[in-house]
Amino acid sequence: MERINCRKCVHFYITWEKTHPYGCRAMGFKTDVLPSVRVYQSSGVQCLRFVEKKFNKE
């Protein structure tokens, strides 16, 4: 099973808070680890809200 990389997701953002530096807009929470890791730790299921960012290659 491949691990989800939140940094490639449209819902991922940096909060700049020392205690909770990462956030997920889709699920509405901030955490001290990547959101996909926290989701897996909590539920045992990979993140179902992952949407890969589109990059322009111009």
N, CA, C and O atoms as a Tripos MOL2 file, in Angstrom:
@<TRIPOS>MOLECULE
protein
  232   231    58     0     0
PROTEIN
NO_CHARGES

@<TRIPOS>ATOM
      1 N           0.8410   -1.1780    0.0000 N.3       1 MET1
      2 CA          0.0000    0.0000    0.0000 C.3       1 MET1
      3 C           0.8930    1.2500    0.0000 C.2       1 MET1
      4 O           1.8230    1.3530    0.7990 O.2       1 MET1
      5 N           0.6050    2.1850   -0.8910 N.am      2 GLU2
      6 CA          1.4000    3.3990   -0.9980 C.3       2 GLU2
      7 C           0.9080    4.4500    0.0030 C.2       2 GLU2
      8 O          -0.2950    4.6420    0.1810 O.2       2 GLU2
      9 N           1.8470    5.1140    0.6390 N.am      3 ARG3
     10 CA          1.5210    6.1380    1.6180 C.3       3 ARG3
     11 C           1.1390    7.4400    0.9140 C.2       3 ARG3
     12 O           1.7800    7.8160   -0.0670 O.2       3 ARG3
     13 N           0.1250    8.1200    1.3900 N.am      4 ILE4
     14 CA         -0.3420    9.3700    0.8050 C.3       4 ILE4
     15 C           0.5690   10.5110    1.2500 C.2       4 ILE4
     16 O           0.8870   10.6450    2.4320 O.2       4 ILE4
     17 N           0.9820   11.3340    0.2780 N.am      5 ASN5
     18 CA          1.8250   12.4860    0.5660 C.3       5 ASN5
     19 C           0.9450   13.7390    0.5740 C.2       5 ASN5
     20 O           0.5410   14.2280   -0.4810 O.2       5 ASN5
     21 N           0.6570   14.2480    1.7570 N.am      6 CYS6
     22 CA         -0.2140   15.4200    1.8960 C.3       6 CYS6
     23 C           0.3190   16.6380    1.1500 C.2       6 CYS6
     24 O          -0.4630   17.4740    0.6980 O.2       6 CYS6
     25 N           1.6060   16.7460    1.0190 N.am      7 ARG7
     26 CA          2.1890   17.9180    0.3490 C.3       7 ARG7
     27 C           1.7730   18.0010   -1.1190 C.2       7 ARG7
     28 O           1.9200   19.0560   -1.7370 O.2       7 ARG7
     29 N           1.2630   16.9260   -1.6800 N.am      8 LYS8
     30 CA          0.7950   16.9180   -3.0660 C.3       8 LYS8
     31 C          -0.7280   17.0570   -3.1550 C.2       8 LYS8
     32 O          -1.2950   16.9160   -4.2380 O.2       8 LYS8
     33 N          -1.3860   17.3270   -2.0470 N.am      9 CYS9
     34 CA         -2.8480   17.4150   -2.0000 C.3       9 CYS9
     35 C          -3.3130   18.8700   -1.9920 C.2       9 CYS9
     36 O          -2.6790   19.7210   -1.3690 O.2       9 CYS9
     37 N          -4.4110   19.1560   -2.6770 N.am     10 VAL10
     38 CA         -4.9590   20.5100   -2.7400 C.3      10 VAL10
     39 C          -5.4970   20.9820   -1.3930 C.2      10 VAL10
     40 O          -5.6080   22.1890   -1.1760 O.2      10 VAL10
     41 N          -5.8290   20.0840   -0.4960 N.am     11 HIS11
     42 CA         -6.4020   20.4360    0.8030 C.3      11 HIS11
     43 C          -5.3520   20.7140    1.8820 C.2      11 HIS11
     44 O          -5.6890   21.2250    2.9500 O.2      11 HIS11
     45 N          -4.1100   20.3890    1.6220 N.am     12 PHE12
     46 CA         -3.0300   20.5490    2.6060 C.3      12 PHE12
     47 C          -2.5950   22.0090    2.7080 C.2      12 PHE12
     48 O          -2.5360   22.7150    1.7020 O.2      12 PHE12
     49 N          -2.2920   22.4570    3.9240 N.am     13 TYR13
     50 CA         -1.7410   23.7950    4.1200 C.3      13 TYR13
     51 C          -0.8550   23.8460    5.3570 C.2      13 TYR13
     52 O          -0.9380   22.9960    6.2430 O.2      13 TYR13
     53 N          -0.0010   24.8720    5.3930 N.am     14 ILE14
     54 CA          0.8840   25.1160    6.5340 C.3      14 ILE14
     55 C           0.2130   26.1590    7.4240 C.2      14 ILE14
     56 O          -0.2090   27.2060    6.9340 O.2      14 ILE14
     57 N           0.1090   25.8890    8.7190 N.am     15 THR15
     58 CA         -0.5780   26.7970    9.6320 C.3      15 THR15
     59 C           0.3630   27.8100   10.2700 C.2      15 THR15
     60 O          -0.0820   28.8710   10.7080 O.2      15 THR15
     61 N           1.6210   27.5110   10.3270 N.am     16 TRP16
     62 CA          2.6470   28.3330   10.9890 C.3      16 TRP16
     63 C           2.4960   28.3770   12.5000 C.2      16 TRP16
     64 O           3.1260   29.2080   13.1540 O.2      16 TRP16
     65 N           1.6760   27.5030   13.0680 N.am     17 GLU17
     66 CA          1.5900   27.3610   14.5250 C.3      17 GLU17
     67 C           2.6410   26.3430   14.9590 C.2      17 GLU17
     68 O           2.7890   25.2950   14.3310 O.2      17 GLU17
     69 N           3.3670   26.6480   16.0270 N.am     18 LYS18
     70 CA          4.4360   25.7450   16.4710 C.3      18 LYS18
     71 C           3.9260   24.3630   16.8630 C.2      18 LYS18
     72 O           4.5550   23.3540   16.5450 O.2      18 LYS18
     73 N           2.8000   24.3170   17.5480 N.am     19 THR19
     74 CA          2.3090   23.0370   18.0530 C.3      19 THR19
     75 C           1.5070   22.2440   17.0210 C.2      19 THR19
     76 O           1.4040   21.0220   17.1290 O.2      19 THR19
     77 N           0.9450   22.9170   16.0330 N.am     20 HIS20
     78 CA          0.1380   22.2600   14.9950 C.3      20 HIS20
     79 C           0.4680   22.8700   13.6340 C.2      20 HIS20
     80 O          -0.3300   23.6400   13.0990 O.2      20 HIS20
     81 N           1.6210   22.5430   13.0700 N.am     21 PRO21
     82 CA          2.0790   23.2190   11.8470 C.3      21 PRO21
     83 C           1.4050   22.7740   10.5440 C.2      21 PRO21
     84 O           1.5640   23.4470    9.5260 O.2      21 PRO21
     85 N           0.6650   21.6710   10.5430 N.am     22 TYR22
     86 CA          0.0640   21.1650    9.3070 C.3      22 TYR22
     87 C          -1.4510   21.1300    9.4280 C.2      22 TYR22
     88 O          -1.9910   20.8800   10.5060 O.2      22 TYR22
     89 N          -2.1360   21.3850    8.3090 N.am     23 GLY23
     90 CA         -3.5900   21.3770    8.3410 C.3      23 GLY23
     91 C          -4.1940   20.7280    7.1110 C.2      23 GLY23
     92 O          -3.5460   20.5840    6.0740 O.2      23 GLY23
     93 N          -5.4500   20.3410    7.2550 N.am     24 CYS24
     94 CA         -6.2220   19.7640    6.1480 C.3      24 CYS24
     95 C          -7.5350   20.5400    6.0530 C.2      24 CYS24
     96 O          -8.3490   20.5130    6.9770 O.2      24 CYS24
     97 N          -7.7330   21.2300    4.9320 N.am     25 ARG25
     98 CA         -8.9640   21.9980    4.7360 C.3      25 ARG25
     99 C         -10.1790   21.0880    4.5340 C.2      25 ARG25
    100 O         -11.2840   21.4260    4.9600 O.2      25 ARG25
    101 N          -9.9820   19.9590    3.9000 N.am     26 ALA26
    102 CA        -11.0970   19.0510    3.6160 C.3      26 ALA26
    103 C         -11.6970   18.4750    4.9020 C.2      26 ALA26
    104 O         -12.9140   18.3260    5.0150 O.2      26 ALA26
    105 N         -10.8380   18.1570    5.8640 N.am     27 MET27
    106 CA        -11.3230   17.5460    7.1020 C.3      27 MET27
    107 C         -11.4150   18.5490    8.2400 C.2      27 MET27
    108 O         -11.9890   18.2540    9.2890 O.2      27 MET27
    109 N         -10.8480   19.7380    8.0330 N.am     28 GLY28
    110 CA        -10.9970   20.8080    9.0170 C.3      28 GLY28
    111 C         -10.2310   20.6180   10.3150 C.2      28 GLY28
    112 O         -10.7680   20.8930   11.3880 O.2      28 GLY28
    113 N          -8.9910   20.1550   10.2430 N.am     29 PHE29
    114 CA         -8.2000   20.0400   11.4680 C.3      29 PHE29
    115 C          -6.7390   20.4020   11.2300 C.2      29 PHE29
    116 O          -6.2580   20.4210   10.0970 O.2      29 PHE29
    117 N          -6.0420   20.6920   12.3380 N.am     30 LYS30
    118 CA         -4.6110   20.9860   12.3430 C.3      30 LYS30
    119 C          -3.9490   19.9170   13.1960 C.2      30 LYS30
    120 O          -4.5590   19.3820   14.1220 O.2      30 LYS30
    121 N          -2.6750   19.6030   12.8710 N.am     31 THR31
    122 CA         -1.9990   18.5240   13.5800 C.3      31 THR31
    123 C          -0.4910   18.7350   13.5950 C.2      31 THR31
    124 O           0.0400   19.5690   12.8600 O.2      31 THR31
    125 N           0.1880   17.9730   14.4370 N.am     32 ASP32
    126 CA          1.6470   18.0850   14.5560 C.3      32 ASP32
    127 C           2.3730   17.1400   13.5990 C.2      32 ASP32
    128 O           3.5940   17.2210   13.4680 O.2      32 ASP32
    129 N           1.6500   16.2550   12.9350 N.am     33 VAL33
    130 CA          2.2060   15.3610   11.9030 C.3      33 VAL33
    131 C           1.3960   15.5810   10.6310 C.2      33 VAL33
    132 O           0.3740   16.2660   10.6620 O.2      33 VAL33
    133 N           1.8360   15.0150    9.5230 N.am     34 LEU34
    134 CA          1.0610   15.1640    8.2940 C.3      34 LEU34
    135 C          -0.3610   14.6370    8.5110 C.2      34 LEU34
    136 O          -0.5410   13.5930    9.1370 O.2      34 LEU34
    137 N          -1.3580   15.3400    8.0080 N.am     35 PRO35
    138 CA         -2.7450   14.9280    8.2310 C.3      35 PRO35
    139 C          -3.0470   13.4920    7.8100 C.2      35 PRO35
    140 O          -3.8210   12.8120    8.4830 O.2      35 PRO35
    141 N          -2.4570   13.0150    6.7160 N.am     36 SER36
    142 CA         -2.7150   11.6350    6.2860 C.3      36 SER36
    143 C          -2.2170   10.6200    7.3150 C.2      36 SER36
    144 O          -2.8120    9.5560    7.4870 O.2      36 SER36
    145 N          -1.1360   10.9550    7.9890 N.am     37 VAL37
    146 CA         -0.6050   10.0790    9.0410 C.3      37 VAL37
    147 C          -1.5730   10.0510   10.2230 C.2      37 VAL37
    148 O          -1.8650    8.9870   10.7680 O.2      37 VAL37
    149 N          -2.0720   11.2300   10.6160 N.am     38 ARG38
    150 CA         -3.0220   11.3200   11.7340 C.3      38 ARG38
    151 C          -4.3210   10.5810   11.4060 C.2      38 ARG38
    152 O          -4.8750    9.9010   12.2700 O.2      38 ARG38
    153 N          -4.8050   10.7030   10.1850 N.am     39 VAL39
    154 CA         -6.0260   10.0020    9.7720 C.3      39 VAL39
    155 C          -5.8120    8.4980    9.8730 C.2      39 VAL39
    156 O          -6.6740    7.7860   10.3890 O.2      39 VAL39
    157 N          -4.6850    8.0080    9.3920 N.am     40 TYR40
    158 CA         -4.4000    6.5730    9.4470 C.3      40 TYR40
    159 C          -4.2620    6.0880   10.8940 C.2      40 TYR40
    160 O          -4.7460    5.0090   11.2380 O.2      40 TYR40
    161 N          -3.6030    6.8870   11.7370 N.am     41 GLN41
    162 CA         -3.4520    6.5150   13.1460 C.3      41 GLN41
    163 C          -4.8100    6.4390   13.8490 C.2      41 GLN41
    164 O          -5.0350    5.5740   14.6950 O.2      41 GLN41
    165 N          -5.7020    7.3490   13.4870 N.am     42 SER42
    166 CA         -7.0090    7.4220   14.1450 C.3      42 SER42
    167 C          -7.9920    6.3630   13.6590 C.2      42 SER42
    168 O          -8.7410    5.7910   14.4510 O.2      42 SER42
    169 N          -7.9850    6.1070   12.3490 N.am     43 SER43
    170 CA         -9.0230    5.2410   11.7900 C.3      43 SER43
    171 C          -8.5190    3.9130   11.2240 C.2      43 SER43
    172 O          -9.2910    2.9660   11.0720 O.2      43 SER43
    173 N          -7.2240    3.8470   10.9130 N.am     44 GLY44
    174 CA         -6.6860    2.6410   10.2960 C.3      44 GLY44
    175 C          -6.9580    2.5690    8.8000 C.2      44 GLY44
    176 O          -6.7180    1.5410    8.1680 O.2      44 GLY44
    177 N          -7.4640    3.6740    8.2310 N.am     45 VAL45
    178 CA         -7.8010    3.7620    6.8120 C.3      45 VAL45
    179 C          -7.0350    4.9230    6.1990 C.2      45 VAL45
    180 O          -6.8660    5.9630    6.8350 O.2      45 VAL45
    181 N          -6.5700    4.7500    4.9590 N.am     46 GLN46
    182 CA         -5.8930    5.8370    4.2510 C.3      46 GLN46
    183 C          -6.8790    6.9910    4.0420 C.2      46 GLN46
    184 O          -8.0910    6.7800    4.0090 O.2      46 GLN46
    185 N          -6.3570    8.1910    3.9020 N.am     47 CYS47
    186 CA         -7.1890    9.3790    3.6820 C.3      47 CYS47
    187 C          -8.0210    9.2190    2.4100 C.2      47 CYS47
    188 O          -7.4890    8.8620    1.3580 O.2      47 CYS47
    189 N          -9.3170    9.4820    2.5060 N.am     48 LEU48
    190 CA        -10.2290    9.3470    1.3720 C.3      48 LEU48
    191 C         -10.4930   10.6810    0.6830 C.2      48 LEU48
    192 O         -11.1930   10.7260   -0.3280 O.2      48 LEU48
    193 N          -9.9380   11.7700    1.2210 N.am     49 ARG49
    194 CA        -10.1650   13.1050    0.6610 C.3      49 ARG49
    195 C          -8.9970   13.6100   -0.1740 C.2      49 ARG49
    196 O          -9.0070   14.7670   -0.5940 O.2      49 ARG49
    197 N          -8.0050   12.7860   -0.4230 N.am     50 PHE50
    198 CA         -6.8210   13.1980   -1.1790 C.3      50 PHE50
    199 C          -7.1960   13.5460   -2.6220 C.2      50 PHE50
    200 O          -7.8200   12.7560   -3.3310 O.2      50 PHE50
    201 N          -6.7920   14.7660   -3.0360 N.am     51 VAL51
    202 CA         -6.9610   15.2220   -4.4140 C.3      51 VAL51
    203 C          -5.6150   15.8030   -4.8400 C.2      51 VAL51
    204 O          -5.1590   16.8000   -4.2820 O.2      51 VAL51
    205 N          -4.9930   15.1850   -5.8160 N.am     52 GLU52
    206 CA         -3.6530   15.6170   -6.2350 C.3      52 GLU52
    207 C          -3.6890   16.9980   -6.8900 C.2      52 GLU52
    208 O          -4.5780   17.3130   -7.6800 O.2      52 GLU52
    209 N          -2.6930   17.8060   -6.5340 N.am     53 LYS53
    210 CA         -2.5480   19.1400   -7.1390 C.3      53 LYS53
    211 C          -2.2040   19.0050   -8.6180 C.2      53 LYS53
    212 O          -1.5150   18.0680   -9.0210 O.2      53 LYS53
    213 N          -2.6810   19.9300   -9.4070 N.am     54 LYS54
    214 CA         -2.3490   19.9750  -10.8220 C.3      54 LYS54
    215 C          -1.2210   20.9800  -11.0100 C.2      54 LYS54
    216 O          -1.3220   22.1190  -10.5540 O.2      54 LYS54
    217 N          -0.1560   20.5690  -11.6730 N.am     55 PHE55
    218 CA          0.9940   21.4400  -11.9360 C.3      55 PHE55
    219 C           1.0720   21.7590  -13.4100 C.2      55 PHE55
    220 O           0.9700   20.8610  -14.2450 O.2      55 PHE55
    221 N           1.2530   23.0320  -13.7440 N.am     56 ASN56
    222 CA          1.4550   23.4390  -15.1370 C.3      56 ASN56
    223 C           2.8960   23.1850  -15.5110 C.2      56 ASN56
    224 O           3.8030   23.5500  -14.7620 O.2      56 ASN56
    225 N           3.1250   22.5680  -16.6510 N.am     57 LYS57
    226 CA          4.4880   22.2760  -17.0950 C.3      57 LYS57
    227 C           4.7960   23.1070  -18.3320 C.2      57 LYS57
    228 O           5.1210   22.5740  -19.3930 O.2      57 LYS57
    229 N           4.6870   24.4140  -18.1760 N.am     58 GLU58
    230 CA          4.9570   25.3190  -19.2850 C.3      58 GLU58
    231 C           6.3040   25.9630  -19.1300 C.2      58 GLU58
    232 O           6.7070   26.7620  -19.9750 O.2      58 GLU58
@<TRIPOS>BOND
     1     1     2 1
     2     2     3 1
     3     3     4 2
     4     3     5 am
     5     5     6 1
     6     6     7 1
     7     7     8 2
     8     7     9 am
     9     9    10 1
    10    10    11 1
    11    11    12 2
    12    11    13 am
    13    13    14 1
    14    14    15 1
    15    15    16 2
    16    15    17 am
    17    17    18 1
    18    18    19 1
    19    19    20 2
    20    19    21 am
    21    21    22 1
    22    22    23 1
    23    23    24 2
    24    23    25 am
    25    25    26 1
    26    26    27 1
    27    27    28 2
    28    27    29 am
    29    29    30 1
    30    30    31 1
    31    31    32 2
    32    31    33 am
    33    33    34 1
    34    34    35 1
    35    35    36 2
    36    35    37 am
    37    37    38 1
    38    38    39 1
    39    39    40 2
    40    39    41 am
    41    41    42 1
    42    42    43 1
    43    43    44 2
    44    43    45 am
    45    45    46 1
    46    46    47 1
    47    47    48 2
    48    47    49 am
    49    49    50 1
    50    50    51 1
    51    51    52 2
    52    51    53 am
    53    53    54 1
    54    54    55 1
    55    55    56 2
    56    55    57 am
    57    57    58 1
    58    58    59 1
    59    59    60 2
    60    59    61 am
    61    61    62 1
    62    62    63 1
    63    63    64 2
    64    63    65 am
    65    65    66 1
    66    66    67 1
    67    67    68 2
    68    67    69 am
    69    69    70 1
    70    70    71 1
    71    71    72 2
    72    71    73 am
    73    73    74 1
    74    74    75 1
    75    75    76 2
    76    75    77 am
    77    77    78 1
    78    78    79 1
    79    79    80 2
    80    79    81 am
    81    81    82 1
    82    82    83 1
    83    83    84 2
    84    83    85 am
    85    85    86 1
    86    86    87 1
    87    87    88 2
    88    87    89 am
    89    89    90 1
    90    90    91 1
    91    91    92 2
    92    91    93 am
    93    93    94 1
    94    94    95 1
    95    95    96 2
    96    95    97 am
    97    97    98 1
    98    98    99 1
    99    99   100 2
   100    99   101 am
   101   101   102 1
   102   102   103 1
   103   103   104 2
   104   103   105 am
   105   105   106 1
   106   106   107 1
   107   107   108 2
   108   107   109 am
   109   109   110 1
   110   110   111 1
   111   111   112 2
   112   111   113 am
   113   113   114 1
   114   114   115 1
   115   115   116 2
   116   115   117 am
   117   117   118 1
   118   118   119 1
   119   119   120 2
   120   119   121 am
   121   121   122 1
   122   122   123 1
   123   123   124 2
   124   123   125 am
   125   125   126 1
   126   126   127 1
   127   127   128 2
   128   127   129 am
   129   129   130 1
   130   130   131 1
   131   131   132 2
   132   131   133 am
   133   133   134 1
   134   134   135 1
   135   135   136 2
   136   135   137 am
   137   137   138 1
   138   138   139 1
   139   139   140 2
   140   139   141 am
   141   141   142 1
   142   142   143 1
   143   143   144 2
   144   143   145 am
   145   145   146 1
   146   146   147 1
   147   147   148 2
   148   147   149 am
   149   149   150 1
   150   150   151 1
   151   151   152 2
   152   151   153 am
   153   153   154 1
   154   154   155 1
   155   155   156 2
   156   155   157 am
   157   157   158 1
   158   158   159 1
   159   159   160 2
   160   159   161 am
   161   161   162 1
   162   162   163 1
   163   163   164 2
   164   163   165 am
   165   165   166 1
   166   166   167 1
   167   167   168 2
   168   167   169 am
   169   169   170 1
   170   170   171 1
   171   171   172 2
   172   171   173 am
   173   173   174 1
   174   174   175 1
   175   175   176 2
   176   175   177 am
   177   177   178 1
   178   178   179 1
   179   179   180 2
   180   179   181 am
   181   181   182 1
   182   182   183 1
   183   183   184 2
   184   183   185 am
   185   185   186 1
   186   186   187 1
   187   187   188 2
   188   187   189 am
   189   189   190 1
   190   190   191 1
   191   191   192 2
   192   191   193 am
   193   193   194 1
   194   194   195 1
   195   195   196 2
   196   195   197 am
   197   197   198 1
   198   198   199 1
   199   199   200 2
   200   199   201 am
   201   201   202 1
   202   202   203 1
   203   203   204 2
   204   203   205 am
   205   205   206 1
   206   206   207 1
   207   207   208 2
   208   207   209 am
   209   209   210 1
   210   210   211 1
   211   211   212 2
   212   211   213 am
   213   213   214 1
   214   214   215 1
   215   215   216 2
   216   215   217 am
   217   217   218 1
   218   218   219 1
   219   219   220 2
   220   219   221 am
   221   221   222 1
   222   222   223 1
   223   223   224 2
   224   223   225 am
   225   225   226 1
   226   226   227 1
   227   227   228 2
   228   227   229 am
   229   229   230 1
   230   230   231 1
   231   231   232 2
@<TRIPOS>SUBSTRUCTURE
     1 MET1         2 RESIDUE 1 A MET
     2 GLU2         6 RESIDUE 1 A GLU
     3 ARG3        10 RESIDUE 1 A ARG
     4 ILE4        14 RESIDUE 1 A ILE
     5 ASN5        18 RESIDUE 1 A ASN
     6 CYS6        22 RESIDUE 1 A CYS
     7 ARG7        26 RESIDUE 1 A ARG
     8 LYS8        30 RESIDUE 1 A LYS
     9 CYS9        34 RESIDUE 1 A CYS
    10 VAL10       38 RESIDUE 1 A VAL
    11 HIS11       42 RESIDUE 1 A HIS
    12 PHE12       46 RESIDUE 1 A PHE
    13 TYR13       50 RESIDUE 1 A TYR
    14 ILE14       54 RESIDUE 1 A ILE
    15 THR15       58 RESIDUE 1 A THR
    16 TRP16       62 RESIDUE 1 A TRP
    17 GLU17       66 RESIDUE 1 A GLU
    18 LYS18       70 RESIDUE 1 A LYS
    19 THR19       74 RESIDUE 1 A THR
    20 HIS20       78 RESIDUE 1 A HIS
    21 PRO21       82 RESIDUE 1 A PRO
    22 TYR22       86 RESIDUE 1 A TYR
    23 GLY23       90 RESIDUE 1 A GLY
    24 CYS24       94 RESIDUE 1 A CYS
    25 ARG25       98 RESIDUE 1 A ARG
    26 ALA26      102 RESIDUE 1 A ALA
    27 MET27      106 RESIDUE 1 A MET
    28 GLY28      110 RESIDUE 1 A GLY
    29 PHE29      114 RESIDUE 1 A PHE
    30 LYS30      118 RESIDUE 1 A LYS
    31 THR31      122 RESIDUE 1 A THR
    32 ASP32      126 RESIDUE 1 A ASP
    33 VAL33      130 RESIDUE 1 A VAL
    34 LEU34      134 RESIDUE 1 A LEU
    35 PRO35      138 RESIDUE 1 A PRO
    36 SER36      142 RESIDUE 1 A SER
    37 VAL37      146 RESIDUE 1 A VAL
    38 ARG38      150 RESIDUE 1 A ARG
    39 VAL39      154 RESIDUE 1 A VAL
    40 TYR40      158 RESIDUE 1 A TYR
    41 GLN41      162 RESIDUE 1 A GLN
    42 SER42      166 RESIDUE 1 A SER
    43 SER43      170 RESIDUE 1 A SER
    44 GLY44      174 RESIDUE 1 A GLY
    45 VAL45      178 RESIDUE 1 A VAL
    46 GLN46      182 RESIDUE 1 A GLN
    47 CYS47      186 RESIDUE 1 A CYS
    48 LEU48      190 RESIDUE 1 A LEU
    49 ARG49      194 RESIDUE 1 A ARG
    50 PHE50      198 RESIDUE 1 A PHE
    51 VAL51      202 RESIDUE 1 A VAL
    52 GLU52      206 RESIDUE 1 A GLU
    53 LYS53      210 RESIDUE 1 A LYS
    54 LYS54      214 RESIDUE 1 A LYS
    55 PHE55      218 RESIDUE 1 A PHE
    56 ASN56      222 RESIDUE 1 A ASN
    57 LYS57      226 RESIDUE 1 A LYS
    58 GLU58      230 RESIDUE 1 A GLU
